[in-house]
Amino acid sequence: MSASPIRTRALALDINGRRHGPLEVPEDMMLVDVLHEYLGLTGTRFGCGQGVCRACTVIVDDEHGPREVRSCITGAHYFNGKRIRTVEGHAQRDEGGGIKALSPVQQAFLDHFSFQCGYCTPGFVNAATVLLERLAKQPIAQTEVEATITDALDPHLCRCTGYVRYYQAVKELVLKTPGLVRDAGGSRKREDRP
């Protein structure tokens, strides 16, 4: 009795602005495994393996704007031809690949000591990034800020910090970033400058 051969199919992706593939990838392989095993992008975490904890979240950019997708339960071939961002793609890098500056979300999380073990952090970084990009296009009223942040971060699980510091970091970032929050009259609030 011989084992069945593993069926593969070509996969091409744009990840963090760089084209990958076509790669011959097993038809049933999840994206998180392709990121880790084929591309060496290990920042996306494999947590529960059931899409519940969302440590595996990546960002897909398409005609509808940025959206979160769980890579541990979504087959790699779903992403064929799509533009994806992983946690490795947020910081600004120099020509040699060294980090020049963290993204505003990453810096806010550091400033607020938001994480302890850091396992869930890539998912939270991606969730907060999607939220800020969405608010840049559709600002919300200041009265909606807390509920909007809660809706964005609640699906993500953290086993260490109890979420408070992630929430505080995102709230501060939303309130201090010009154009994300409308004033009572409906116009975008601008950060007051001295």
Backbone as a chain_set.jsonl record, in Angstrom:
{"seq": "MSASPIRTRALALDINGRRHGPLEVPEDMMLVDVLHEYLGLTGTRFGCGQGVCRACTVIVDDEHGPREVRSCITGAHYFNGKRIRTVEGHAQRDEGGGIKALSPVQQAFLDHFSFQCGYCTPGFVNAATVLLERLAKQPIAQTEVEATITDALDPHLCRCTGYVRYYQAVKELVLKTPGLVRDAGGSRKREDRP", "coords": {"N": [[0.844, -1.171, 0.0], [0.747, 2.079, -1.0], [1.521, 5.433, -0.062], [-0.559, 8.271, -0.639], [0.313, 10.737, -3.01], [1.314, 14.075, -2.148], [-0.742, 16.647, -3.045], [-0.035, 19.5, -4.873], [-0.131, 23.006, -5.675], [0.406, 25.944, -7.642], [1.295, 28.985, -6.062], [1.104, 32.425, -5.709], [1.993, 35.401, -4.136], [1.658, 38.731, -2.804], [3.451, 40.057, -0.383], [3.823, 42.276, 2.169], [4.525, 44.21, 0.322], [6.25, 42.914, -1.368], [6.789, 40.634, -3.98], [6.089, 37.17, -4.043], [6.728, 33.978, -5.261], [5.686, 32.21, -8.282], [5.051, 29.594, -5.946], [5.254, 26.129, -5.279], [2.853, 24.735, -3.466], [1.324, 22.695, -0.98], [-2.076, 21.789, -1.49], [-3.818, 21.857, 0.69], [-2.632, 23.404, 2.638], [-2.322, 25.784, 5.251], [-2.191, 29.399, 5.387], [-0.539, 30.463, 7.447], [1.372, 28.467, 7.797], [2.686, 28.494, 5.327], [3.811, 31.055, 5.436], [5.618, 30.696, 7.577], [7.145, 28.317, 6.93], [7.86, 28.404, 4.183], [8.537, 31.037, 3.57], [9.899, 32.203, 5.671], [8.804, 34.079, 7.368], [8.095, 34.6, 10.408], [6.737, 36.094, 12.26], [3.947, 36.166, 12.358], [1.778, 34.515, 14.411], [1.163, 31.135, 15.41], [-1.37, 30.176, 17.255], [-3.977, 29.084, 18.73], [-4.837, 27.484, 16.654], [-7.362, 27.291, 15.697], [-8.511, 29.592, 14.906], [-9.522, 31.218, 16.869], [-8.041, 32.701, 18.821], [-6.696, 34.623, 17.369], [-4.029, 35.367, 17.05], [-2.778, 34.802, 14.751], [-3.496, 36.599, 12.817], [-3.512, 38.279, 9.716], [-3.258, 41.059, 7.444], [-5.32, 41.733, 4.736], [-5.27, 43.482, 1.78], [-7.542, 44.847, -0.337], [-9.994, 45.71, -2.868], [-11.968, 46.537, -1.15], [-10.735, 47.712, 0.925], [-8.512, 47.566, 3.825], [-8.523, 44.473, 5.639], [-8.911, 42.134, 8.301], [-7.677, 38.8, 8.371], [-7.741, 35.482, 9.452], [-4.989, 33.484, 9.555], [-4.451, 30.862, 10.296], [-6.586, 29.253, 9.863], [-7.32, 29.635, 7.314], [-6.924, 28.614, 4.104], [-3.881, 28.646, 2.252], [-4.086, 29.008, -0.522], [-6.335, 30.529, -0.885], [-5.379, 33.079, -0.729], [-4.055, 33.516, -3.068], [-2.572, 35.623, -5.406], [-3.301, 37.844, -3.953], [-2.83, 40.872, -1.968], [-1.006, 41.077, 0.94], [-0.398, 41.926, 4.341], [1.894, 41.397, 6.901], [2.981, 41.297, 10.347], [5.662, 41.874, 10.145], [5.819, 43.778, 8.171], [5.19, 46.381, 8.967], [6.944, 48.249, 10.243], [9.254, 50.894, 9.373], [11.973, 50.413, 7.214], [15.533, 50.354, 6.612], [17.859, 50.344, 3.796], [19.342, 48.035, 4.2], [17.624, 46.407, 5.546], [17.351, 46.832, 8.224], [15.563, 48.106, 11.074], [14.24, 51.311, 10.942], [12.232, 52.921, 11.993], [9.457, 52.298, 14.076], [6.015, 51.421, 13.406], [3.244, 53.688, 14.029], [1.357, 52.317, 15.629], [2.835, 50.121, 16.663], [4.763, 51.565, 18.13], [3.122, 52.883, 19.98], [2.168, 50.685, 21.439], [4.538, 49.841, 22.629], [5.157, 52.14, 24.137], [3.123, 52.087, 26.006], [3.608, 49.789, 27.369], [2.24, 47.477, 26.535], [2.212, 44.703, 26.144], [3.126, 41.474, 27.437], [4.245, 38.651, 27.247], [4.142, 38.761, 24.493], [3.135, 37.108, 22.522], [0.569, 37.341, 21.444], [0.727, 39.793, 20.282], [1.312, 40.383, 17.435], [-1.218, 39.954, 16.207], [-2.81, 41.864, 17.535], [-1.467, 44.207, 16.726], [-2.019, 44.187, 13.973], [-4.843, 44.319, 14.029], [-5.271, 46.834, 15.245], [-4.013, 48.457, 13.372], [-5.611, 48.1, 11.075], [-7.949, 49.232, 12.099], [-7.175, 51.972, 12.522], [-6.593, 52.72, 9.869], [-9.089, 52.406, 8.727], [-10.545, 54.342, 10.147], [-9.285, 56.621, 9.225], [-10.407, 56.941, 6.76], [-13.114, 56.945, 7.332], [-14.012, 58.824, 9.658], [-14.962, 58.821, 13.139], [-17.39, 59.851, 15.64], [-16.402, 61.448, 18.688], [-17.716, 60.361, 20.85], [-18.041, 57.76, 20.11], [-15.626, 56.483, 20.216], [-14.579, 54.756, 22.287], [-16.273, 52.461, 22.203], [-15.847, 51.663, 19.559], [-13.129, 50.984, 19.512], [-13.164, 48.889, 21.351], [-14.789, 47.05, 19.946], [-13.049, 46.488, 17.831], [-10.791, 45.323, 19.06], [-11.688, 43.354, 20.829], [-12.14, 40.674, 19.713], [-9.604, 39.545, 19.801], [-7.393, 37.525, 21.643], [-5.6, 37.631, 24.713], [-3.285, 36.338, 26.95], [-1.88, 37.38, 29.037], [-1.866, 40.272, 29.802], [-4.424, 41.276, 30.22], [-5.658, 43.063, 28.494], [-6.038, 45.802, 28.975], [-3.91, 47.651, 28.615], [-3.363, 47.457, 25.866], [-5.754, 48.477, 24.869], [-5.712, 51.091, 25.995], [-3.459, 52.157, 24.707], [-4.269, 52.161, 22.003], [-6.5, 53.816, 22.157], [-5.37, 56.282, 22.952], [-3.773, 56.749, 20.704], [-5.703, 56.925, 18.645], [-7.102, 59.211, 19.484], [-5.114, 61.183, 19.404], [-4.252, 61.263, 16.788], [-4.577, 63.213, 14.016], [-7.656, 63.733, 12.249], [-9.042, 61.31, 12.624], [-11.173, 61.359, 14.33], [-14.335, 62.879, 14.584], [-15.62, 66.141, 15.35], [-18.324, 67.502, 17.366], [-19.832, 68.84, 15.474], [-19.51, 67.415, 13.175], [-17.25, 67.735, 11.612], [-13.802, 66.841, 10.917], [-11.659, 66.395, 13.666], [-8.768, 68.184, 14.536], [-5.46, 67.787, 15.69], [-4.588, 69.78, 18.409], [-2.226, 72.326, 18.207], [0.602, 73.883, 19.696]], "CA": [[0.0, 0.0, 0.0], [1.587, 3.269, -1.077], [0.9, 6.675, 0.401], [-0.984, 9.183, -1.7], [1.217, 11.885, -3.153], [0.769, 15.363, -1.7], [-1.136, 17.461, -4.195], [0.39, 20.885, -4.749], [-0.61, 23.96, -6.669], [1.208, 27.168, -7.634], [0.781, 30.075, -5.229], [1.848, 33.686, -5.824], [1.483, 36.368, -3.155], [2.364, 39.987, -2.557], [3.497, 40.17, 1.073], [4.551, 43.456, 2.632], [5.02, 44.929, -0.84], [7.223, 42.109, -2.12], [6.166, 39.506, -4.69], [6.616, 35.834, -3.747], [6.168, 32.893, -6.054], [4.849, 31.116, -7.79], [5.602, 28.516, -5.122], [4.441, 24.914, -5.274], [2.411, 24.604, -2.083], [0.236, 21.731, -0.827], [-3.396, 22.381, -1.658], [-4.532, 22.019, 1.961], [-1.781, 24.098, 3.608], [-2.816, 27.063, 5.733], [-1.255, 30.486, 5.108], [0.467, 30.619, 8.507], [2.441, 27.503, 7.539], [3.451, 28.994, 4.184], [4.616, 32.17, 5.934], [6.703, 30.18, 8.413], [7.976, 27.275, 6.334], [8.33, 28.714, 2.836], [8.99, 32.411, 3.405], [10.684, 32.649, 6.817], [8.112, 35.166, 8.063], [7.599, 33.909, 11.608], [6.066, 37.018, 13.17], [2.554, 35.738, 12.473], [1.832, 33.434, 15.395], [0.211, 30.026, 15.437], [-1.792, 30.077, 18.646], [-4.938, 28.02, 19.029], [-5.031, 26.637, 15.482], [-8.788, 27.231, 15.387], [-8.977, 30.922, 14.531], [-10.188, 31.869, 17.996], [-7.188, 33.659, 19.536], [-6.353, 35.636, 16.376], [-2.597, 35.692, 16.997], [-2.354, 34.514, 13.376], [-4.134, 37.558, 11.922], [-2.791, 39.069, 8.719], [-4.101, 42.061, 6.79], [-5.494, 41.609, 3.288], [-5.647, 44.749, 1.15], [-8.219, 44.654, -1.612], [-10.832, 46.838, -3.28], [-12.826, 46.928, -0.03], [-9.883, 48.284, 1.963], [-7.819, 46.562, 4.635], [-9.349, 43.65, 6.52], [-8.2, 41.08, 9.024], [-7.995, 37.415, 8.024], [-7.019, 34.533, 10.311], [-4.184, 32.664, 8.65], [-4.319, 29.464, 10.725], [-7.757, 28.496, 9.412], [-7.606, 30.001, 5.932], [-5.97, 27.969, 3.214], [-2.95, 29.551, 1.573], [-4.493, 29.282, -1.893], [-7.322, 31.607, -0.857], [-4.633, 34.333, -0.844], [-3.348, 33.565, -4.353], [-2.712, 36.886, -6.111], [-3.74, 38.922, -3.069], [-1.84, 41.666, -1.243], [-1.078, 40.74, 2.36], [0.579, 42.531, 5.245], [2.146, 40.708, 8.161], [3.561, 42.197, 11.342], [6.998, 42.28, 9.699], [5.73, 44.83, 7.169], [4.718, 47.672, 9.483], [8.035, 49.172, 10.571], [10.051, 51.43, 8.267], [13.279, 49.753, 7.211], [16.564, 50.939, 5.763], [18.221, 49.525, 2.64], [19.867, 46.754, 4.668], [16.581, 45.654, 6.235], [17.275, 47.219, 9.639], [14.407, 48.93, 11.413], [14.488, 52.74, 11.145], [11.173, 53.443, 12.86], [8.283, 51.446, 14.235], [4.753, 52.044, 13.007], [2.622, 54.354, 15.181], [0.728, 51.314, 16.502], [3.896, 49.411, 17.383], [5.365, 52.479, 19.101], [2.143, 53.095, 21.055], [2.168, 49.493, 22.287], [5.751, 49.9, 23.452], [5.041, 53.25, 25.09], [2.152, 51.726, 27.04], [3.967, 48.472, 27.903], [0.978, 46.783, 26.285], [2.283, 43.243, 26.089], [4.059, 40.82, 28.347], [4.995, 37.628, 26.496], [4.189, 39.215, 23.116], [2.659, 36.122, 21.554], [-0.64, 37.851, 20.793], [0.972, 41.149, 19.782], [1.12, 40.576, 15.985], [-2.641, 40.069, 15.906], [-3.27, 43.161, 18.018], [-0.886, 45.237, 15.849], [-2.778, 44.196, 12.728], [-6.198, 44.797, 14.305], [-5.22, 48.277, 15.476], [-3.645, 49.084, 12.098], [-6.829, 48.111, 10.253], [-8.861, 50.207, 12.7], [-6.715, 53.326, 12.219], [-6.754, 52.971, 8.436], [-10.529, 52.562, 8.481], [-10.963, 55.637, 10.687], [-8.739, 57.681, 8.368], [-11.353, 57.104, 5.652], [-14.439, 57.2, 7.884], [-13.846, 59.216, 11.062], [-16.097, 58.589, 14.032], [-17.598, 60.854, 16.68], [-15.633, 61.168, 19.897], [-18.532, 59.526, 21.732], [-17.99, 56.386, 19.612], [-14.249, 56.004, 20.238], [-14.368, 53.61, 23.181], [-16.98, 51.288, 21.679], [-15.214, 51.265, 18.305], [-11.877, 50.294, 19.858], [-13.548, 47.616, 21.966], [-15.226, 46.154, 18.866], [-11.895, 46.085, 17.019], [-9.812, 44.532, 19.808], [-12.304, 42.265, 21.605], [-11.971, 39.304, 19.207], [-8.224, 39.089, 20.001], [-7.167, 37.014, 22.992], [-4.308, 37.828, 25.353], [-3.26, 35.552, 28.184], [-0.988, 37.979, 30.035], [-2.026, 41.632, 30.309], [-5.805, 41.676, 30.487], [-6.155, 43.927, 27.426], [-6.189, 47.209, 29.332], [-2.864, 48.485, 28.018], [-3.6, 47.51, 24.417], [-6.879, 49.396, 24.68], [-5.262, 52.449, 26.299], [-2.538, 52.587, 23.652], [-5.032, 52.447, 20.787], [-7.346, 54.989, 22.419], [-4.516, 57.468, 22.886], [-3.359, 56.928, 19.317], [-6.863, 57.398, 17.889], [-7.431, 60.581, 19.877], [-4.07, 62.152, 19.065], [-3.982, 61.262, 15.351], [-5.521, 64.111, 13.343], [-8.527, 63.24, 11.194], [-9.714, 60.036, 12.9], [-12.348, 61.604, 15.167], [-15.109, 64.073, 14.222], [-16.147, 66.909, 16.482], [-19.785, 67.427, 17.473], [-20.426, 69.385, 14.258], [-19.332, 66.5, 12.062], [-15.975, 67.891, 10.907], [-12.688, 66.11, 11.516], [-10.894, 67.119, 14.68], [-7.333, 68.268, 14.309], [-4.694, 67.85, 16.932], [-4.219, 71.143, 18.769], [-0.787, 72.543, 18.188], [0.926, 75.11, 20.424]], "C": [[0.894, 1.241, 0.0], [0.805, 4.493, -0.628], [0.512, 7.534, -0.801], [0.009, 10.324, -1.804], [0.524, 13.162, -2.664], [0.481, 16.195, -2.94], [-0.749, 18.904, -3.943], [-0.192, 21.717, -5.878], [0.246, 25.213, -6.552], [0.501, 28.26, -6.841], [1.69, 31.281, -5.396], [1.186, 34.716, -4.922], [2.296, 37.646, -3.199], [2.309, 40.176, -1.042], [4.399, 41.329, 1.454], [5.233, 44.183, 1.473], [6.03, 44.166, -1.68], [6.516, 40.892, -2.721], [6.868, 38.201, -4.339], [5.921, 34.824, -4.652], [6.233, 33.164, -7.528], [5.651, 30.046, -7.052], [4.692, 27.308, -5.257], [4.12, 24.584, -3.82], [1.307, 23.563, -1.999], [-1.127, 22.416, -0.834], [-4.115, 22.654, -0.344], [-3.721, 22.772, 3.018], [-2.381, 25.451, 3.964], [-1.753, 28.145, 5.495], [-0.185, 30.617, 6.181], [1.639, 29.672, 8.285], [3.297, 27.925, 6.345], [4.353, 30.139, 4.634], [5.831, 31.663, 6.703], [7.675, 29.299, 7.624], [8.571, 27.616, 4.972], [8.998, 30.082, 2.749], [9.805, 32.948, 4.578], [10.09, 33.829, 7.555], [7.416, 34.573, 9.29], [6.912, 34.833, 12.605], [4.596, 36.694, 13.368], [2.542, 34.487, 13.338], [0.773, 32.366, 15.153], [-0.146, 29.826, 16.906], [-2.683, 28.878, 18.871], [-5.122, 27.053, 17.865], [-6.488, 26.508, 15.064], [-9.366, 28.59, 15.014], [-9.636, 31.692, 15.651], [-9.317, 32.964, 18.607], [-6.748, 34.822, 18.669], [-4.902, 36.115, 16.419], [-2.067, 35.55, 15.578], [-2.871, 35.522, 12.363], [-3.142, 38.231, 10.982], [-3.785, 40.08, 8.143], [-4.127, 41.758, 5.299], [-5.963, 42.962, 2.78], [-6.283, 44.445, -0.189], [-9.099, 45.848, -1.896], [-11.755, 47.333, -2.171], [-12.037, 47.596, 1.095], [-9.223, 47.185, 2.776], [-8.799, 45.771, 5.491], [-8.491, 42.558, 7.144], [-8.651, 39.708, 8.527], [-7.13, 36.515, 8.902], [-6.304, 33.503, 9.44], [-4.028, 31.215, 9.083], [-5.494, 28.607, 10.27], [-8.126, 28.808, 7.97], [-6.512, 29.43, 5.049], [-5.136, 28.979, 2.443], [-3.438, 29.935, 0.183], [-5.63, 30.285, -1.983], [-6.633, 32.949, -1.138], [-3.914, 34.483, -2.185], [-3.64, 34.882, -5.075], [-3.102, 38.064, -5.246], [-2.548, 39.656, -2.453], [-2.062, 41.477, 0.252], [-0.041, 41.554, 3.117], [0.673, 41.667, 6.497], [2.794, 41.704, 9.109], [4.958, 42.664, 10.928], [6.967, 43.482, 8.756], [5.362, 46.201, 7.679], [5.829, 48.679, 9.747], [8.703, 49.686, 9.298], [11.446, 50.836, 8.364], [14.252, 50.502, 6.303], [16.904, 49.961, 4.635], [18.727, 48.145, 3.038], [18.86, 45.906, 5.408], [16.468, 45.97, 7.712], [16.099, 48.147, 9.892], [14.853, 50.37, 11.682], [13.482, 53.322, 12.132], [10.035, 52.444, 12.915], [7.061, 52.173, 13.7], [4.167, 52.747, 14.233], [1.97, 53.365, 16.154], [1.782, 50.585, 17.321], [4.517, 50.297, 18.46], [4.416, 52.728, 20.269], [2.1, 51.892, 21.998], [3.407, 49.446, 23.172], [5.633, 50.974, 24.529], [4.118, 52.912, 26.256], [2.472, 50.386, 27.709], [2.781, 47.516, 27.753], [1.055, 45.274, 26.377], [3.3, 42.726, 27.09], [4.851, 39.771, 27.58], [5.1, 37.991, 25.027], [3.623, 38.254, 22.09], [1.449, 36.635, 20.776], [-0.407, 39.164, 20.055], [0.812, 41.292, 18.274], [-0.353, 40.725, 15.591], [-3.212, 41.403, 16.352], [-2.72, 44.3, 17.154], [-1.698, 45.32, 14.563], [-4.2, 44.703, 12.931], [-6.216, 46.313, 14.48], [-4.871, 49.03, 14.193], [-4.853, 49.177, 11.177], [-7.8, 49.155, 10.785], [-8.441, 51.631, 12.336], [-6.879, 53.662, 10.738], [-8.226, 53.15, 8.067], [-11.019, 53.924, 8.962], [-10.423, 56.802, 9.867], [-9.673, 57.957, 7.19], [-12.754, 57.451, 6.14], [-14.304, 57.544, 9.367], [-15.128, 58.988, 11.856], [-16.222, 59.746, 15.013], [-16.811, 60.46, 17.924], [-16.409, 60.268, 20.854], [-18.496, 58.05, 21.33], [-16.616, 55.734, 19.761], [-14.104, 54.734, 21.075], [-15.034, 52.346, 22.642], [-16.328, 50.768, 20.398], [-13.919, 50.502, 18.57], [-12.185, 48.937, 20.477], [-13.977, 46.611, 20.908], [-14.049, 45.628, 18.056], [-10.976, 45.125, 17.759], [-10.405, 43.325, 20.527], [-12.123, 40.861, 21.034], [-10.583, 38.715, 19.46], [-8.005, 38.688, 21.456], [-5.737, 37.261, 23.442], [-4.34, 37.077, 26.667], [-2.495, 36.224, 29.303], [-1.49, 39.284, 30.639], [-3.457, 42.05, 30.603], [-6.324, 42.764, 29.574], [-6.12, 45.418, 27.721], [-5.144, 48.078, 28.638], [-2.946, 48.538, 26.497], [-4.672, 48.559, 24.13], [-6.43, 50.844, 24.905], [-4.349, 52.997, 25.205], [-3.302, 52.976, 22.392], [-5.9, 53.687, 20.988], [-6.518, 56.266, 22.33], [-4.116, 57.775, 21.445], [-4.509, 57.457, 18.463], [-7.139, 58.861, 18.209], [-6.362, 61.592, 19.475], [-3.738, 62.194, 17.57], [-5.019, 62.138, 14.649], [-6.353, 63.379, 12.287], [-9.26, 61.947, 11.468], [-11.028, 60.207, 13.659], [-12.999, 62.906, 14.722], [-15.498, 64.828, 15.482], [-17.673, 66.844, 16.446], [-20.475, 67.935, 16.211], [-20.238, 68.509, 13.033], [-18.03, 66.664, 11.308], [-14.871, 67.151, 11.651], [-11.978, 66.986, 12.527], [-9.43, 67.094, 14.295], [-6.645, 68.349, 15.649], [-4.328, 69.305, 17.196], [-2.705, 71.254, 18.811], [-0.491, 73.843, 18.924], [1.307, 76.233, 19.492]], "O": [[1.707, 1.422, 0.907], [-0.412, 4.572, -0.794], [1.176, 7.518, -1.837], [0.494, 10.821, -0.788], [-0.695, 13.298, -2.76], [1.359, 16.416, -3.774], [-1.098, 19.471, -2.907], [-0.672, 21.199, -6.887], [0.758, 25.513, -5.474], [-0.714, 28.438, -6.934], [2.907, 31.174, -5.243], [-0.034, 34.881, -4.943], [3.466, 37.646, -3.58], [1.24, 40.426, -0.484], [5.58, 41.36, 1.109], [6.344, 44.696, 1.604], [6.606, 44.727, -2.612], [5.743, 40.212, -2.045], [8.097, 38.133, -4.338], [4.698, 34.819, -4.787], [6.751, 34.186, -7.978], [6.745, 29.654, -7.457], [3.473, 27.46, -5.34], [4.998, 24.204, -3.046], [0.429, 23.539, -2.861], [-1.301, 23.488, -0.254], [-4.929, 23.574, -0.262], [-4.099, 22.77, 4.189], [-2.882, 26.172, 3.101], [-0.563, 27.843, 5.41], [0.976, 30.862, 5.854], [2.784, 30.035, 8.555], [4.513, 27.728, 6.36], [5.525, 30.192, 4.259], [6.944, 32.148, 6.501], [8.886, 29.519, 7.655], [9.669, 27.165, 4.645], [9.916, 30.276, 1.952], [10.352, 34.047, 4.487], [10.796, 34.513, 8.295], [6.282, 34.103, 9.203], [6.541, 34.393, 13.693], [4.055, 36.928, 14.448], [3.223, 33.509, 13.029], [-0.352, 32.657, 14.748], [0.675, 29.365, 17.698], [-2.204, 27.784, 19.167], [-5.525, 25.909, 18.077], [-6.818, 25.714, 14.184], [-10.576, 28.723, 14.827], [-10.254, 32.727, 15.404], [-9.815, 34.055, 18.883], [-6.456, 35.9, 19.185], [-4.588, 37.171, 15.871], [-1.026, 36.114, 15.24], [-2.701, 35.321, 11.161], [-2.079, 38.691, 11.398], [-4.995, 39.962, 8.336], [-3.084, 41.551, 4.679], [-6.935, 43.522, 3.287], [-5.653, 43.861, -1.071], [-8.974, 46.885, -1.245], [-12.271, 48.448, -2.254], [-12.615, 47.999, 2.105], [-9.359, 46.004, 2.455], [-9.776, 46.317, 6.003], [-7.486, 42.128, 6.58], [-9.837, 39.476, 8.292], [-5.935, 36.759, 9.073], [-6.931, 32.754, 8.691], [-3.518, 30.404, 8.31], [-5.414, 27.379, 10.287], [-9.127, 28.306, 7.458], [-5.33, 29.726, 5.226], [-5.627, 30.032, 2.036], [-3.229, 31.068, -0.251], [-5.872, 30.841, -3.055], [-7.24, 33.848, -1.719], [-3.232, 35.484, -2.408], [-4.796, 35.219, -5.327], [-3.225, 39.18, -5.75], [-1.428, 39.147, -2.417], [-3.162, 41.69, 0.762], [1.045, 41.836, 2.61], [-0.338, 41.263, 7.071], [3.117, 42.826, 8.717], [5.386, 43.747, 11.326], [7.991, 44.137, 8.564], [5.231, 47.124, 6.875], [5.646, 49.868, 9.486], [8.718, 49.002, 8.274], [12.03, 50.762, 9.445], [13.853, 51.186, 5.362], [16.312, 48.886, 4.534], [18.556, 47.185, 2.287], [19.184, 44.806, 5.854], [15.589, 45.442, 8.392], [15.692, 48.894, 9.002], [15.716, 50.623, 12.523], [13.839, 54.117, 13.001], [9.695, 51.819, 11.91], [7.07, 53.396, 13.557], [4.552, 52.436, 15.36], [2.029, 53.561, 17.368], [1.64, 50.444, 18.536], [4.769, 49.838, 19.574], [4.85, 52.78, 21.42], [2.006, 52.057, 23.214], [3.328, 49.054, 24.336], [5.971, 50.741, 25.69], [4.316, 53.401, 27.368], [1.689, 49.901, 28.527], [2.377, 46.843, 28.701], [0.049, 44.625, 26.664], [4.203, 43.442, 27.523], [6.027, 39.988, 27.29], [6.05, 37.576, 24.364], [3.631, 38.558, 20.897], [1.328, 36.383, 19.578], [-1.262, 39.598, 19.282], [0.206, 42.274, 17.847], [-0.685, 41.54, 14.73], [-4.007, 42.011, 15.636], [-3.438, 45.262, 16.88], [-2.031, 46.417, 14.113], [-4.714, 45.442, 12.091], [-7.077, 46.995, 13.926], [-5.382, 50.125, 13.959], [-5.091, 50.218, 10.566], [-8.412, 49.885, 10.006], [-9.274, 52.418, 11.886], [-7.266, 54.78, 10.398], [-8.561, 53.953, 7.196], [-11.806, 54.584, 8.283], [-11.044, 57.863, 9.821], [-9.723, 59.078, 6.683], [-13.497, 58.16, 5.461], [-14.459, 56.679, 10.229], [-16.228, 58.968, 11.303], [-15.285, 60.523, 15.198], [-16.585, 59.277, 18.177], [-15.805, 59.49, 21.593], [-18.877, 57.184, 22.118], [-16.461, 54.55, 19.462], [-13.555, 53.741, 20.599], [-14.42, 51.279, 22.627], [-16.268, 49.557, 20.181], [-13.647, 49.489, 17.924], [-11.531, 47.944, 20.155], [-13.577, 45.448, 20.959], [-14.042, 44.47, 17.641], [-10.433, 44.203, 17.151], [-9.687, 42.364, 20.805], [-11.964, 39.921, 21.812], [-10.403, 37.502, 19.343], [-8.381, 39.411, 22.379], [-4.79, 37.122, 22.668], [-5.313, 37.167, 27.417], [-2.454, 35.7, 30.416], [-1.541, 39.408, 31.862], [-3.668, 43.109, 31.194], [-7.367, 43.346, 29.87], [-6.169, 46.225, 26.792], [-5.48, 49.144, 28.123], [-2.629, 49.567, 25.9], [-4.51, 49.414, 23.259], [-6.736, 51.721, 24.097], [-4.456, 54.163, 24.824], [-3.013, 54.006, 21.782], [-6.018, 54.515, 20.084], [-6.938, 57.23, 21.692], [-4.122, 58.933, 21.025], [-4.303, 58.35, 17.641], [-7.383, 59.661, 17.305], [-6.685, 62.754, 19.228], [-3.009, 63.084, 17.134], [-6.211, 61.834, 14.685], [-5.85, 62.538, 11.542], [-10.04, 61.507, 10.623], [-11.887, 59.326, 13.641], [-12.32, 63.91, 14.507], [-15.684, 64.235, 16.544], [-18.243, 66.189, 15.573], [-21.588, 67.509, 15.905], [-20.754, 68.825, 11.961], [-17.71, 65.84, 10.451], [-14.982, 66.871, 12.844], [-11.726, 68.166, 12.281], [-8.923, 66.093, 13.789], [-7.174, 68.903, 16.613], [-3.816, 69.988, 16.309], [-2.007, 70.406, 19.368], [-1.246, 74.808, 18.798], [1.608, 77.337, 19.946]]}, "num_chains": 1, "name": "protein.A"}
